[in-house]
Amino acid sequence: MPITEEDVKKIAQLAHMELSDEELRVLAPQMAAIVEYVEQLKELDTSRVEPATGGLTGEGGRSDSSREDAVRPSLGQQLALEEAPDPAHGHFRVPKVL
């Protein structure tokens, strides 16, 4: 599936990024190459590969540390924000990270 400059514009808008026309021309073929590579990976036979559990496996690739999920009471928004240094409209306000 070819990636067009219009596709890149939509993605940039979703990511709150401003791209120049030159950046759009450069990024469109690069993103198309990435998508093409991922499509190639879909062709690999992975039927004999065991699913990974995010690096939390023990010896032999099997996890012995699994547990049942259980519903537990949460802290709650109001209580969590009481100790926040700078709460804003029901959320934690944090410094920008660039």
VMD Tcl script that builds the backbone (N, CA, C; Angstrom):
set m [mol new atoms 294]
animate dup $m
set s [atomselect $m all]
$s set {name element resname resid chain x y z} {
  {N N MET 1 A 0.847 -1.175 0.000}
  {CA C MET 1 A 0.000 0.000 0.000}
  {C C MET 1 A 0.894 1.240 0.000}
  {N N PRO 2 A 0.784 2.064 -1.018}
  {CA C PRO 2 A 1.635 3.257 -1.073}
  {C C PRO 2 A 1.202 4.300 -0.033}
  {N N ILE 3 A 2.182 4.945 0.555}
  {CA C ILE 3 A 1.932 6.022 1.511}
  {C C ILE 3 A 2.083 7.338 0.763}
  {N N THR 4 A 1.046 8.145 0.782}
  {CA C THR 4 A 1.081 9.414 0.065}
  {C C THR 4 A 1.443 10.548 1.012}
  {N N GLU 5 A 1.756 11.702 0.433}
  {CA C GLU 5 A 2.032 12.877 1.254}
  {C C GLU 5 A 0.793 13.250 2.066}
  {N N GLU 6 A -0.386 12.991 1.508}
  {CA C GLU 6 A -1.633 13.267 2.243}
  {C C GLU 6 A -1.737 12.371 3.482}
  {N N ASP 7 A -1.312 11.104 3.356}
  {CA C ASP 7 A -1.289 10.195 4.507}
  {C C ASP 7 A -0.344 10.720 5.586}
  {N N VAL 8 A 0.820 11.189 5.159}
  {CA C VAL 8 A 1.800 11.723 6.107}
  {C C VAL 8 A 1.240 12.960 6.799}
  {N N LYS 9 A 0.523 13.800 6.066}
  {CA C LYS 9 A -0.108 14.980 6.679}
  {C C LYS 9 A -1.088 14.577 7.775}
  {N N LYS 10 A -1.907 13.539 7.491}
  {CA C LYS 10 A -2.883 13.068 8.476}
  {C C LYS 10 A -2.186 12.527 9.718}
  {N N ILE 11 A -1.127 11.760 9.505}
  {CA C ILE 11 A -0.377 11.201 10.638}
  {C C ILE 11 A 0.268 12.317 11.444}
  {N N ALA 12 A 0.838 13.296 10.761}
  {CA C ALA 12 A 1.459 14.433 11.445}
  {C C ALA 12 A 0.423 15.196 12.257}
  {N N GLN 13 A -0.768 15.354 11.703}
  {CA C GLN 13 A -1.824 16.062 12.428}
  {C C GLN 13 A -2.208 15.293 13.694}
  {N N LEU 14 A -2.331 13.981 13.586}
  {CA C LEU 14 A -2.653 13.163 14.758}
  {C C LEU 14 A -1.564 13.239 15.821}
  {N N ALA 15 A -0.321 13.402 15.375}
  {CA C ALA 15 A 0.823 13.486 16.295}
  {C C ALA 15 A 1.103 14.924 16.725}
  {N N HIS 16 A 0.235 15.849 16.294}
  {CA C HIS 16 A 0.409 17.272 16.622}
  {C C HIS 16 A 1.779 17.773 16.169}
  {N N MET 17 A 2.151 17.416 14.946}
  {CA C MET 17 A 3.420 17.832 14.360}
  {C C MET 17 A 3.148 18.732 13.166}
  {N N GLU 18 A 3.993 19.708 12.987}
  {CA C GLU 18 A 3.919 20.552 11.809}
  {C C GLU 18 A 5.077 20.173 10.892}
  {N N LEU 19 A 4.747 19.806 9.647}
  {CA C LEU 19 A 5.774 19.400 8.699}
  {C C LEU 19 A 5.737 20.326 7.490}
  {N N SER 20 A 6.905 20.661 7.014}
  {CA C SER 20 A 6.994 21.478 5.805}
  {C C SER 20 A 6.713 20.602 4.587}
  {N N ASP 21 A 6.494 21.236 3.444}
  {CA C ASP 21 A 6.275 20.474 2.213}
  {C C ASP 21 A 7.484 19.608 1.881}
  {N N GLU 22 A 8.680 20.120 2.150}
  {CA C GLU 22 A 9.901 19.345 1.894}
  {C C GLU 22 A 9.952 18.110 2.801}
  {N N GLU 23 A 9.586 18.275 4.076}
  {CA C GLU 23 A 9.573 17.132 4.998}
  {C C GLU 23 A 8.545 16.093 4.545}
  {N N LEU 24 A 7.392 16.547 4.046}
  {CA C LEU 24 A 6.384 15.618 3.546}
  {C C LEU 24 A 6.924 14.813 2.371}
  {N N ARG 25 A 7.632 15.475 1.465}
  {CA C ARG 25 A 8.197 14.786 0.299}
  {C C ARG 25 A 9.248 13.753 0.719}
  {N N VAL 26 A 10.012 14.061 1.763}
  {CA C VAL 26 A 11.057 13.139 2.231}
  {C C VAL 26 A 10.445 11.988 3.026}
  {N N LEU 27 A 9.478 12.299 3.883}
  {CA C LEU 27 A 8.935 11.284 4.784}
  {C C LEU 27 A 8.013 10.283 4.098}
  {N N ALA 28 A 7.277 10.698 3.088}
  {CA C ALA 28 A 6.329 9.785 2.433}
  {C C ALA 28 A 7.015 8.516 1.916}
  {N N PRO 29 A 8.109 8.621 1.139}
  {CA C PRO 29 A 8.745 7.370 0.685}
  {C C PRO 29 A 9.398 6.580 1.824}
  {N N GLN 30 A 9.890 7.277 2.843}
  {CA C GLN 30 A 10.488 6.567 3.976}
  {C C GLN 30 A 9.432 5.752 4.715}
  {N N MET 31 A 8.262 6.352 4.940}
  {CA C MET 31 A 7.188 5.637 5.623}
  {C C MET 31 A 6.672 4.493 4.760}
  {N N ALA 32 A 6.623 4.688 3.448}
  {CA C ALA 32 A 6.201 3.617 2.545}
  {C C ALA 32 A 7.166 2.437 2.635}
  {N N ALA 33 A 8.462 2.719 2.732}
  {CA C ALA 33 A 9.463 1.651 2.845}
  {C C ALA 33 A 9.289 0.878 4.153}
  {N N ILE 34 A 8.952 1.586 5.225}
  {CA C ILE 34 A 8.727 0.922 6.520}
  {C C ILE 34 A 7.526 -0.004 6.425}
  {N N VAL 35 A 6.436 0.480 5.848}
  {CA C VAL 35 A 5.229 -0.343 5.707}
  {C C VAL 35 A 5.511 -1.551 4.819}
  {N N GLU 36 A 6.268 -1.356 3.756}
  {CA C GLU 36 A 6.624 -2.464 2.865}
  {C C GLU 36 A 7.436 -3.519 3.617}
  {N N TYR 37 A 8.346 -3.086 4.471}
  {CA C TYR 37 A 9.154 -4.027 5.254}
  {C C TYR 37 A 8.274 -4.823 6.213}
  {N N VAL 38 A 7.346 -4.144 6.872}
  {CA C VAL 38 A 6.448 -4.833 7.800}
  {C C VAL 38 A 5.596 -5.846 7.044}
  {N N GLU 39 A 5.158 -5.502 5.841}
  {CA C GLU 39 A 4.397 -6.450 5.023}
  {C C GLU 39 A 5.233 -7.690 4.712}
  {N N GLN 40 A 6.525 -7.509 4.477}
  {CA C GLN 40 A 7.409 -8.656 4.218}
  {C C GLN 40 A 7.484 -9.555 5.448}
  {N N LEU 41 A 7.488 -8.959 6.627}
  {CA C LEU 41 A 7.568 -9.750 7.862}
  {C C LEU 41 A 6.342 -10.638 8.039}
  {N N LYS 42 A 5.201 -10.202 7.514}
  {CA C LYS 42 A 3.980 -11.000 7.617}
  {C C LYS 42 A 4.104 -12.320 6.869}
  {N N GLU 43 A 5.016 -12.402 5.902}
  {CA C GLU 43 A 5.178 -13.598 5.099}
  {C C GLU 43 A 5.989 -14.690 5.817}
  {N N LEU 44 A 6.625 -14.344 6.923}
  {CA C LEU 44 A 7.434 -15.326 7.650}
  {C C LEU 44 A 6.549 -16.384 8.298}
  {N N ASP 45 A 7.024 -17.622 8.297}
  {CA C ASP 45 A 6.309 -18.711 8.951}
  {C C ASP 45 A 6.676 -18.709 10.434}
  {N N THR 46 A 5.750 -18.295 11.258}
  {CA C THR 46 A 5.992 -18.245 12.708}
  {C C THR 46 A 5.164 -19.297 13.441}
  {N N SER 47 A 4.677 -20.289 12.718}
  {CA C SER 47 A 3.799 -21.287 13.330}
  {C C SER 47 A 4.496 -22.104 14.417}
  {N N ARG 48 A 5.820 -22.230 14.347}
  {CA C ARG 48 A 6.535 -23.027 15.353}
  {C C ARG 48 A 7.241 -22.165 16.398}
  {N N VAL 49 A 6.937 -20.875 16.416}
  {CA C VAL 49 A 7.553 -19.963 17.374}
  {C C VAL 49 A 6.584 -19.726 18.524}
  {N N GLU 50 A 7.053 -19.996 19.758}
  {CA C GLU 50 A 6.192 -19.775 20.922}
  {C C GLU 50 A 6.050 -18.285 21.191}
  {N N PRO 51 A 4.863 -17.850 21.601}
  {CA C PRO 51 A 4.680 -16.436 21.911}
  {C C PRO 51 A 5.564 -16.014 23.084}
  {N N ALA 52 A 6.102 -14.812 23.015}
  {CA C ALA 52 A 6.916 -14.267 24.102}
  {C C ALA 52 A 6.009 -13.551 25.098}
  {N N THR 53 A 6.476 -13.450 26.329}
  {CA C THR 53 A 5.693 -12.758 27.357}
  {C C THR 53 A 6.425 -11.514 27.821}
  {N N GLY 54 A 7.004 -10.791 26.902}
  {CA C GLY 54 A 7.629 -9.521 27.251}
  {C C GLY 54 A 8.925 -9.643 28.021}
  {N N GLY 55 A 9.672 -10.716 27.847}
  {CA C GLY 55 A 10.954 -10.861 28.521}
  {C C GLY 55 A 10.837 -11.358 29.950}
  {N N LEU 56 A 9.652 -11.755 30.364}
  {CA C LEU 56 A 9.455 -12.201 31.739}
  {C C LEU 56 A 9.431 -13.712 31.861}
  {N N THR 57 A 10.098 -14.380 30.931}
  {CA C THR 57 A 10.087 -15.837 30.956}
  {C C THR 57 A 11.276 -16.355 31.743}
  {N N GLY 58 A 11.107 -17.524 32.283}
  {CA C GLY 58 A 12.188 -18.160 33.029}
  {C C GLY 58 A 13.005 -19.039 32.112}
  {N N GLU 59 A 13.692 -20.006 32.662}
  {CA C GLU 59 A 14.515 -20.940 31.886}
  {C C GLU 59 A 13.649 -21.662 30.858}
  {N N GLY 60 A 14.189 -21.868 29.679}
  {CA C GLY 60 A 13.489 -22.630 28.655}
  {C C GLY 60 A 12.342 -21.889 28.005}
  {N N GLY 61 A 12.213 -20.581 28.257}
  {CA C GLY 61 A 11.181 -19.799 27.607}
  {C C GLY 61 A 9.799 -19.943 28.200}
  {N N ARG 62 A 9.681 -20.629 29.338}
  {CA C ARG 62 A 8.365 -20.796 29.952}
  {C C ARG 62 A 8.291 -19.952 31.213}
  {N N SER 63 A 7.149 -19.350 31.438}
  {CA C SER 63 A 6.975 -18.484 32.591}
  {C C SER 63 A 6.374 -19.266 33.745}
  {N N ASP 64 A 7.021 -19.213 34.895}
  {CA C ASP 64 A 6.503 -19.874 36.090}
  {C C ASP 64 A 5.946 -18.851 37.068}
  {N N SER 65 A 5.957 -17.593 36.679}
  {CA C SER 65 A 5.543 -16.552 37.616}
  {C C SER 65 A 4.188 -15.949 37.256}
  {N N SER 66 A 3.347 -16.708 36.533}
  {CA C SER 66 A 2.051 -16.154 36.168}
  {C C SER 66 A 1.124 -16.176 37.375}
  {N N ARG 67 A 0.188 -15.255 37.355}
  {CA C ARG 67 A -0.779 -15.178 38.448}
  {C C ARG 67 A -2.131 -14.832 37.855}
  {N N GLU 68 A -3.157 -15.088 38.587}
  {CA C GLU 68 A -4.502 -14.738 38.155}
  {C C GLU 68 A -4.724 -13.246 38.345}
  {N N ASP 69 A -5.402 -12.638 37.390}
  {CA C ASP 69 A -5.780 -11.238 37.545}
  {C C ASP 69 A -6.901 -11.152 38.562}
  {N N ALA 70 A -6.812 -10.156 39.425}
  {CA C ALA 70 A -7.848 -9.975 40.436}
  {C C ALA 70 A -8.206 -8.500 40.513}
  {N N VAL 71 A -9.501 -8.235 40.620}
  {CA C VAL 71 A -9.959 -6.865 40.754}
  {C C VAL 71 A -9.684 -6.410 42.183}
  {N N ARG 72 A -9.031 -5.259 42.299}
  {CA C ARG 72 A -8.739 -4.695 43.620}
  {C C ARG 72 A -9.218 -3.250 43.652}
  {N N PRO 73 A -9.531 -2.739 44.818}
  {CA C PRO 73 A -9.966 -1.338 44.877}
  {C C PRO 73 A -8.821 -0.407 44.482}
  {N N SER 74 A -9.167 0.658 43.772}
  {CA C SER 74 A -8.137 1.609 43.357}
  {C C SER 74 A -8.096 2.785 44.320}
  {N N LEU 75 A -7.073 3.606 44.175}
  {CA C LEU 75 A -6.874 4.757 45.043}
  {C C LEU 75 A -7.978 5.783 44.850}
  {N N GLY 76 A -8.415 5.976 43.641}
  {CA C GLY 76 A -9.438 6.975 43.360}
  {C C GLY 76 A -8.808 8.293 42.929}
  {N N GLN 77 A -9.470 8.987 42.012}
  {CA C GLN 77 A -8.915 10.207 41.434}
  {C C GLN 77 A -8.716 11.305 42.474}
  {N N GLN 78 A -9.714 11.549 43.294}
  {CA C GLN 78 A -9.624 12.656 44.251}
  {C C GLN 78 A -8.490 12.434 45.245}
  {N N LEU 79 A -8.389 11.249 45.798}
  {CA C LEU 79 A -7.338 10.954 46.767}
  {C C LEU 79 A -5.959 11.018 46.116}
  {N N ALA 80 A -5.843 10.524 44.886}
  {CA C ALA 80 A -4.557 10.551 44.187}
  {C C ALA 80 A -4.104 11.989 43.941}
  {N N LEU 81 A -5.027 12.865 43.591}
  {CA C LEU 81 A -4.668 14.244 43.274}
  {C C LEU 81 A -4.434 15.115 44.509}
  {N N GLU 82 A -4.889 14.661 45.678}
  {CA C GLU 82 A -4.693 15.451 46.901}
  {C C GLU 82 A -3.220 15.722 47.178}
  {N N GLU 83 A -2.356 14.785 46.859}
  {CA C GLU 83 A -0.929 14.930 47.131}
  {C C GLU 83 A -0.138 15.412 45.917}
  {N N ALA 84 A -0.820 15.646 44.796}
  {CA C ALA 84 A -0.125 16.096 43.591}
  {C C ALA 84 A 0.366 17.530 43.786}
  {N N PRO 85 A 1.581 17.842 43.338}
  {CA C PRO 85 A 2.116 19.192 43.529}
  {C C PRO 85 A 1.385 20.252 42.713}
  {N N ASP 86 A 0.801 19.870 41.558}
  {CA C ASP 86 A 0.174 20.867 40.693}
  {C C ASP 86 A -0.971 20.234 39.900}
  {N N PRO 87 A -2.082 19.834 40.594}
  {CA C PRO 87 A -3.177 19.203 39.855}
  {C C PRO 87 A -3.910 20.225 38.990}
  {N N ALA 88 A -4.495 19.736 37.876}
  {CA C ALA 88 A -5.228 20.631 36.986}
  {C C ALA 88 A -6.436 19.915 36.397}
  {N N HIS 89 A -7.609 20.370 36.709}
  {CA C HIS 89 A -8.851 19.859 36.115}
  {C C HIS 89 A -8.962 18.340 36.201}
  {N N GLY 90 A -8.654 17.775 37.337}
  {CA C GLY 90 A -8.793 16.335 37.528}
  {C C GLY 90 A -7.665 15.502 36.955}
  {N N HIS 91 A -6.540 16.156 36.619}
  {CA C HIS 91 A -5.397 15.436 36.054}
  {C C HIS 91 A -4.106 15.885 36.725}
  {N N PHE 92 A -3.061 15.056 36.587}
  {CA C PHE 92 A -1.737 15.451 37.024}
  {C C PHE 92 A -1.144 16.386 35.980}
  {N N ARG 93 A -0.649 17.539 36.394}
  {CA C ARG 93 A 0.060 18.409 35.467}
  {C C ARG 93 A 1.540 18.096 35.600}
  {N N VAL 94 A 2.180 17.846 34.462}
  {CA C VAL 94 A 3.610 17.511 34.456}
  {C C VAL 94 A 4.336 18.431 33.500}
  {N N PRO 95 A 5.628 18.645 33.699}
  {CA C PRO 95 A 6.392 19.497 32.795}
  {C C PRO 95 A 6.497 18.869 31.410}
  {N N LYS 96 A 6.614 19.710 30.401}
  {CA C LYS 96 A 6.798 19.222 29.039}
  {C C LYS 96 A 8.139 18.521 28.937}
  {N N VAL 97 A 8.174 17.448 28.178}
  {CA C VAL 97 A 9.405 16.722 27.912}
  {C C VAL 97 A 9.638 16.796 26.407}
  {N N LEU 98 A 10.712 17.444 26.021}
  {CA C LEU 98 A 10.979 17.592 24.594}
  {C C LEU 98 A 12.206 16.814 24.204}
}
mol reanalyze $m
mol bondsrecalc $m
mol representation Tube
mol addrep $m
